């Protein structure tokens, strides 16, 4: 088999066979194929698109390119949740204990973040003493005993994706639904979960800028999951506005804890409950309305908060943060942005908000960069809120004066004001399952 034959076949609109895709993924993984030929085929896939069969086969082959997590040491159904990325998205820290408190186990493996803020595995390291790298048996024991565990991704999961993603990033072939779906779902299939709930973002702070694109991506990923025997559903959610009132690492952990105390922002609470209800629904088969009542009970009776405290303690963290988030690292410096005029805060460039957090030190521009856990943004006002000139609308935090100045300048430039209250889209827009797409009510 020759790589040029695959490139020409796909370039001319042909459909690659399973054998051809297997040969390609093997060459990507073992290094026998050069970057320039891989990039050429990626461009052909990008322009000519992949069929559903090609996408499913590619995903399975990528999932099999490295280790497959064996979660047989964990009792019962194992649930997972994945977000396509957003600004202020700390729902994993909330829906994980909510789901576990309702009897569905969550064995969560998260990667390190690259971009606006750290990933979940980085955020939770803001808790003093917390270890996100533990031995597999300890991971299994914690899930069996506590109901959930949050660790950094371990093993050699989907190594083909690592190389393909790096090449897509530098060859202009990222924005392709099939390649995005294969990248996400190959890692999820390799992680060994039984049920998977996807939070597919749409809007200015999301990869999918339109609802239509987000729905099509969700349908594709649900199809891949169901084809592989993983019960899968997705929610289409807005990312024209940062989720919750905070963006950062320790500051997001604090907000997640506040939410588990029943004092969280309305949008963050709504989405966390919806995602947890989906996880419980897929894990138990019970009606979604019944599962929603269960997760609400777990939130407001304190049982989910207790799960998080036990999870933190089991992984050597200081569970005192549940009642005293000030135990986490606090920033040395802060600045405020005030409203420039009377009126309403207008729609926000959420991607620019994320870049502001990155400038403050809350994220990574390169994988080797260090994260400042105390850096971040707290919004006092969000789009649609009335403001008066001179009223604070956001506080920013950093340990570095230059970073604080840069982040503040960028965030200020993203904020617009209007005289009439702007129309905002709903937070949760649709649900996608194997039965199809339905509007969210």
C-alpha positions as CSV (number, residue, x, y, z in Angstrom):
1,X,0.0,0.0,0.0
2,X,1.3,3.5,-0.9
3,X,0.4,6.7,0.9
4,X,0.2,8.5,-2.5
5,X,-2.6,6.2,-3.5
6,X,-4.7,7.1,-0.4
7,X,-4.1,10.8,-0.9
8,X,-5.2,10.6,-4.6
9,X,-8.2,8.5,-3.8
10,X,-9.5,10.9,-1.2
11,X,-8.5,13.9,-3.2
12,X,-10.7,12.7,-6.0
13,X,-13.7,12.1,-3.6
14,X,-13.3,8.3,-3.0
15,X,-14.1,6.5,0.2
16,X,-11.2,4.9,2.1
17,X,-11.7,1.3,3.1
18,X,-11.1,0.1,6.7
19,X,-7.9,-1.6,5.6
20,X,-6.6,1.7,4.1
21,X,-7.6,3.7,7.2
22,X,-6.0,1.0,9.5
23,X,-2.7,1.2,7.4
24,X,-2.8,5.0,7.7
25,X,-3.4,5.1,11.5
26,X,-0.7,2.5,12.0
27,X,1.8,4.6,10.0
28,X,0.8,7.7,12.0
29,X,1.3,5.9,15.3
30,X,4.6,4.1,14.6
31,X,6.2,7.1,12.8
32,X,6.7,5.4,9.4
33,X,4.6,8.0,7.6
34,X,6.2,11.5,7.2
35,X,4.4,14.6,8.3
36,X,4.1,16.0,4.8
37,X,2.1,13.0,3.5
38,X,-0.1,12.8,6.6
39,X,-0.8,16.5,6.2
40,X,-1.7,16.0,2.5
41,X,-4.2,13.3,3.4
42,X,-5.7,15.5,6.2
43,X,-6.2,18.3,3.7
44,X,-7.9,15.9,1.3
45,X,-10.2,14.7,4.1
46,X,-10.8,18.3,5.1
47,X,-11.8,19.4,1.6
48,X,-13.6,16.2,0.4
49,X,-15.0,15.3,3.9
50,X,-15.4,11.8,5.4
51,X,-18.5,9.6,5.2
52,X,-20.1,8.4,8.4
53,X,-18.6,5.0,7.9
54,X,-15.1,6.5,7.4
55,X,-15.5,8.6,10.5
56,X,-16.6,5.7,12.7
57,X,-13.8,3.5,11.4
58,X,-11.2,6.2,11.8
59,X,-12.4,6.9,15.4
60,X,-12.2,3.2,16.4
61,X,-8.8,2.8,14.9
62,X,-7.5,5.9,16.7
63,X,-8.9,4.6,19.9
64,X,-7.1,1.3,19.4
65,X,-3.8,3.0,18.5
66,X,-2.7,2.9,22.1
67,X,-3.9,1.7,25.5
68,X,-7.5,1.1,26.3
69,X,-8.4,1.8,29.9
70,X,-9.7,-1.3,31.7
71,X,-12.3,-0.1,34.2
72,X,-13.5,-3.6,35.1
73,X,-12.2,-3.1,38.6
74,X,-14.9,-0.5,39.2
75,X,-18.3,-1.8,40.1
76,X,-21.4,-0.8,38.2
77,X,-22.0,1.6,35.3
78,X,-19.2,4.1,34.7
79,X,-20.3,7.5,33.4
80,X,-18.2,10.3,31.8
81,X,-18.9,13.8,30.5
82,X,-17.0,15.8,28.0
83,X,-17.2,19.5,27.0
84,X,-16.0,20.7,23.6
85,X,-14.4,23.6,25.5
86,X,-15.5,27.0,26.8
87,X,-14.8,30.0,29.0
88,X,-15.6,29.6,32.7
89,X,-16.7,25.9,32.2
90,X,-16.2,24.2,35.5
91,X,-19.3,21.9,35.3
92,X,-17.2,18.7,35.7
93,X,-16.4,19.8,39.3
94,X,-20.2,20.0,40.0
95,X,-21.9,17.3,37.9
96,X,-19.3,14.6,38.9
97,X,-20.4,14.7,42.6
98,X,-24.0,15.2,41.7
99,X,-24.0,12.1,39.5
100,X,-22.1,10.0,42.1
101,X,-24.5,11.1,44.8
102,X,-27.3,9.6,42.7
103,X,-25.6,6.2,42.5
104,X,-23.9,6.4,39.1
105,X,-20.1,6.1,39.3
106,X,-17.9,8.6,37.6
107,X,-14.3,7.6,36.7
108,X,-13.1,10.9,35.3
109,X,-9.8,11.2,33.4
110,X,-9.1,14.7,32.3
111,X,-6.2,16.2,30.2
112,X,-4.2,19.2,31.0
113,X,-5.6,22.4,29.5
114,X,-4.0,24.2,26.6
115,X,-5.5,27.6,26.1
116,X,-7.6,30.0,28.1
117,X,-7.4,28.2,31.5
118,X,-6.2,24.9,32.8
119,X,-8.3,21.7,32.2
120,X,-10.2,20.1,35.0
121,X,-7.1,18.2,36.0
122,X,-5.3,21.5,36.4
123,X,-8.1,23.4,38.2
124,X,-8.5,20.8,40.9
125,X,-4.7,21.1,41.7
126,X,-5.6,24.5,43.1
127,X,-6.7,22.6,46.2
128,X,-3.8,22.2,48.6
129,X,-2.3,18.7,48.6
130,X,-4.6,17.3,45.9
131,X,-3.1,14.6,43.8
132,X,-4.4,14.1,40.3
133,X,-2.0,11.3,39.5
134,X,-2.6,8.1,41.6
135,X,-2.1,4.4,41.0
136,X,-4.8,2.6,39.0
137,X,-5.8,0.5,42.0
138,X,-6.2,3.6,44.2
139,X,-8.3,5.2,41.4
140,X,-10.6,2.1,41.3
141,X,-10.8,1.9,45.1
142,X,-11.7,5.6,45.3
143,X,-14.5,5.3,42.7
144,X,-15.9,2.2,44.4
145,X,-15.8,3.8,47.8
146,X,-16.5,7.5,47.2
147,X,-18.5,7.1,43.9
148,X,-16.1,9.3,41.9
149,X,-12.5,10.2,41.2
150,X,-10.9,12.9,39.1
151,X,-7.4,12.2,37.8
152,X,-5.1,13.4,35.1
153,X,-5.2,11.3,31.9
154,X,-2.8,8.4,32.2
155,X,-1.4,5.8,29.9
156,X,-0.9,6.1,26.2
157,X,-4.5,6.8,25.1
158,X,-5.1,7.4,21.4
159,X,-1.5,8.3,20.5
160,X,-2.5,8.6,16.8
161,X,-4.7,11.6,17.8
162,X,-1.9,13.4,19.4
163,X,0.1,13.4,16.2
164,X,-2.9,14.1,13.9
165,X,-4.1,17.0,16.1
166,X,-0.6,18.6,16.2
167,X,-0.5,18.5,12.4
168,X,-4.1,19.7,12.0
169,X,-3.3,22.7,14.2
170,X,-0.5,23.9,11.9
171,X,-2.0,23.0,8.5
172,X,-5.4,24.7,8.6
173,X,-7.4,21.5,8.9
174,X,-8.9,21.8,12.3
175,X,-12.4,23.0,11.4
176,X,-13.8,19.7,10.1
177,X,-16.6,18.0,11.9
178,X,-15.4,14.4,11.2
179,X,-11.9,15.1,12.3
180,X,-13.0,16.9,15.4
181,X,-15.4,14.1,16.3
182,X,-12.8,11.4,15.7
183,X,-10.3,13.3,17.9
184,X,-12.7,13.7,20.8
185,X,-14.4,10.3,20.6
186,X,-11.3,8.2,20.1
187,X,-10.1,9.4,23.5
188,X,-13.5,8.8,25.1
189,X,-13.8,5.3,23.7
190,X,-10.3,4.5,24.9
191,X,-11.1,5.7,28.4
192,X,-13.5,2.8,29.0
193,X,-16.7,4.5,30.0
194,X,-20.2,2.9,29.6
195,X,-22.2,6.1,29.1
196,X,-21.1,9.5,27.9
197,X,-22.7,12.9,28.0
198,X,-21.3,15.6,25.7
199,X,-21.6,19.4,26.3
200,X,-21.3,20.8,22.8
201,X,-20.7,24.6,22.9
202,X,-21.8,27.1,20.3
203,X,-21.2,30.9,20.1
204,X,-18.3,33.3,20.1
205,X,-16.3,31.5,22.8
206,X,-16.8,28.0,21.2
207,X,-15.2,26.1,18.4
208,X,-18.6,25.7,16.7
209,X,-19.7,29.3,16.1
210,X,-23.3,28.4,14.9
211,X,-26.0,26.2,16.4
212,X,-26.3,24.3,13.1
213,X,-22.6,23.3,13.2
214,X,-22.8,22.4,16.9
215,X,-25.9,20.2,16.3
216,X,-24.2,18.4,13.4
217,X,-21.1,17.8,15.4
218,X,-23.2,16.4,18.3
219,X,-25.2,14.1,16.0
220,X,-21.9,12.7,14.6
221,X,-20.4,12.1,18.0
222,X,-23.6,10.5,19.4
223,X,-23.6,8.2,16.4
224,X,-20.0,7.2,16.9
225,X,-20.6,6.5,20.6
226,X,-23.7,4.5,20.0
227,X,-22.1,2.5,17.2
228,X,-19.3,1.6,19.7
229,X,-21.7,0.5,22.3
230,X,-21.4,3.5,24.6
231,X,-24.8,5.2,25.5
232,X,-24.3,8.7,24.4
233,X,-26.2,12.0,24.4
234,X,-25.4,15.6,24.0
235,X,-26.6,19.1,25.0
236,X,-26.1,22.1,22.8
237,X,-25.2,25.0,25.0
238,X,-24.4,28.7,24.6
239,X,-20.9,30.1,24.8
240,X,-21.6,33.7,23.7
241,X,-21.3,34.5,27.4
242,X,-18.8,33.0,29.9
243,X,-20.3,30.3,32.1
244,X,-20.8,31.4,35.7
245,X,-19.2,34.5,37.1
246,X,-15.6,33.3,37.1
247,X,-12.8,32.4,34.7
248,X,-9.5,30.9,36.0
249,X,-8.5,27.9,38.1
250,X,-8.8,28.4,41.9
251,X,-11.5,31.0,41.4
252,X,-13.5,28.4,39.3
253,X,-13.0,25.7,42.0
254,X,-14.4,28.2,44.5
255,X,-17.4,28.9,42.4
256,X,-18.0,25.2,41.9
257,X,-18.0,24.7,45.7
258,X,-20.4,27.6,46.1
259,X,-22.7,26.0,43.6
260,X,-22.6,22.7,45.6
261,X,-23.6,24.8,48.6
262,X,-26.7,25.9,46.6
263,X,-25.3,29.4,46.2
264,X,-24.0,29.2,42.6
265,X,-24.9,31.5,39.6
266,X,-28.2,30.5,37.9
267,X,-26.6,29.6,34.6
268,X,-23.9,27.4,36.1
269,X,-26.4,25.7,38.4
270,X,-28.9,25.1,35.5
271,X,-26.3,23.5,33.2
272,X,-24.6,21.4,35.9
273,X,-28.0,19.9,36.9
274,X,-28.9,19.2,33.3
275,X,-25.6,17.4,32.6
276,X,-25.8,15.4,35.8
277,X,-29.4,14.4,35.1
278,X,-28.3,13.2,31.6
279,X,-25.5,11.1,33.2
280,X,-27.9,9.6,35.7
281,X,-30.5,9.0,33.0
282,X,-28.1,7.1,30.7
283,X,-26.6,5.3,33.6
284,X,-29.8,4.0,35.1
285,X,-32.4,4.1,32.3
286,X,-34.8,6.0,34.5
287,X,-36.9,8.8,33.1
288,X,-35.0,12.1,32.6
289,X,-37.6,14.0,34.6
290,X,-37.1,11.6,37.5
291,X,-33.3,12.0,37.3
292,X,-33.6,15.7,37.3
293,X,-35.4,15.6,40.6
294,X,-32.8,13.3,42.0
295,X,-29.8,15.5,41.1
296,X,-31.7,18.6,42.5
297,X,-32.2,16.7,45.8
298,X,-28.5,15.8,45.8
299,X,-27.6,19.4,45.3
300,X,-29.8,21.0,48.0
301,X,-29.6,18.3,50.7
302,X,-25.7,18.5,50.7
303,X,-25.1,14.9,49.6
304,X,-23.2,16.0,46.4
305,X,-21.1,18.4,48.5
306,X,-20.2,15.5,50.8
307,X,-19.1,13.4,47.8
308,X,-16.8,16.2,46.7
309,X,-15.3,16.5,50.2
310,X,-14.7,12.7,50.3
311,X,-13.2,12.7,46.8
312,X,-10.8,15.5,47.8
313,X,-9.8,13.7,51.0
314,X,-9.3,10.4,49.2
315,X,-6.8,12.1,46.8
316,X,-4.9,13.7,49.7
317,X,-6.3,17.2,49.3
318,X,-7.4,19.5,52.1
319,X,-11.2,19.0,52.1
320,X,-11.4,22.1,54.4
321,X,-11.7,24.1,51.2
322,X,-15.4,22.9,51.1
323,X,-16.1,25.4,53.9
324,X,-13.1,27.7,53.4
325,X,-12.1,28.2,49.8
326,X,-9.6,30.8,51.0
327,X,-7.2,27.9,51.7
328,X,-6.4,27.9,48.0
329,X,-3.6,30.2,46.7
330,X,-4.7,33.9,46.7
331,X,-3.5,36.5,44.1
332,X,-1.1,39.3,45.1
333,X,-2.5,41.9,42.7
334,X,-5.9,42.9,41.4
335,X,-7.6,45.4,39.2
336,X,-11.1,46.4,38.3
337,X,-13.0,47.4,35.2
338,X,-15.9,49.9,35.6
339,X,-18.8,50.6,33.3
340,X,-18.1,53.4,30.9
341,X,-21.7,54.6,30.6
342,X,-25.3,54.0,31.9
343,X,-27.3,51.3,30.2
344,X,-26.8,47.6,29.7
345,X,-23.8,45.4,29.3
346,X,-24.0,44.2,25.7
347,X,-23.0,40.9,24.1
348,X,-19.4,39.9,24.9
349,X,-16.6,38.5,22.8
350,X,-16.2,35.4,24.9
351,X,-13.1,34.2,23.1
352,X,-11.4,37.5,23.9
353,X,-12.4,37.0,27.5
354,X,-10.6,33.7,27.4
355,X,-7.6,35.4,25.9
356,X,-7.6,37.9,28.7
357,X,-7.5,35.1,31.3
358,X,-4.6,33.6,29.4
359,X,-2.7,36.9,29.6
360,X,-3.3,37.0,33.3
361,X,-1.6,33.6,33.7
362,X,-4.6,31.4,34.0
363,X,-3.8,29.3,31.0
364,X,-1.1,27.9,28.7
365,X,0.0,29.2,25.4
366,X,2.4,26.1,25.2
367,X,2.1,22.8,26.9
368,X,5.3,23.5,29.0
369,X,3.9,26.8,30.4
370,X,3.1,27.0,34.1
371,X,-0.3,28.1,35.3
372,X,-0.9,30.6,38.0
373,X,-3.8,29.0,40.0
374,X,-4.7,32.4,41.5
375,X,-5.0,34.3,38.2
376,X,-8.5,34.9,36.9
377,X,-11.5,37.1,36.4
378,X,-14.7,37.6,38.5
379,X,-17.6,39.2,36.7
380,X,-19.9,41.4,38.8
381,X,-22.1,42.1,35.7
382,X,-22.7,40.0,32.6
383,X,-24.4,40.7,29.2
384,X,-28.0,41.8,29.8
385,X,-27.3,43.3,33.2
386,X,-28.1,47.0,33.8
387,X,-25.0,49.1,34.7
388,X,-24.3,52.7,35.8
389,X,-21.3,54.6,34.7
390,X,-18.4,54.0,37.1
391,X,-19.9,50.9,38.6
392,X,-17.4,47.9,38.8
393,X,-18.3,45.2,36.2
394,X,-15.3,42.9,36.7
395,X,-12.3,42.2,39.0
396,X,-9.1,40.7,37.6
397,X,-6.4,38.9,39.5
398,X,-2.7,38.0,38.9
399,X,0.6,37.7,40.6
400,X,2.4,39.6,37.8
401,X,1.8,43.4,37.3
402,X,2.6,43.3,33.6
403,X,0.2,40.4,33.0
404,X,-2.5,42.1,35.0
405,X,-2.2,45.3,32.9
406,X,-2.3,43.3,29.6
407,X,-5.2,41.2,30.6
408,X,-7.2,44.2,31.9
409,X,-6.6,46.2,28.7
410,X,-7.8,43.3,26.6
411,X,-10.9,42.6,28.7
412,X,-11.8,46.3,28.8
413,X,-11.7,46.4,25.0
414,X,-14.1,43.5,24.6
415,X,-16.9,45.1,26.6
416,X,-19.7,47.0,24.9
417,X,-22.7,48.9,26.2
418,X,-26.2,49.6,24.8
419,X,-29.2,51.6,25.8
420,X,-31.8,48.8,25.5
421,X,-31.5,45.4,27.1
422,X,-30.0,43.0,24.5
423,X,-31.6,39.8,23.4
424,X,-29.7,36.8,24.7
425,X,-30.0,33.2,23.4
426,X,-31.0,30.4,25.8
427,X,-28.2,28.7,27.7
428,X,-29.3,25.2,26.8
429,X,-30.7,25.1,23.2
430,X,-31.2,21.4,22.3
431,X,-30.7,17.8,23.3
432,X,-29.2,15.3,20.9
433,X,-29.6,11.5,21.4
434,X,-29.9,8.3,19.4
435,X,-33.6,9.2,19.0
436,X,-32.7,12.5,17.3
437,X,-32.6,16.3,18.0
438,X,-35.2,17.9,20.3
439,X,-35.6,21.5,21.5
440,X,-34.8,22.1,25.1
441,X,-37.7,23.3,27.3
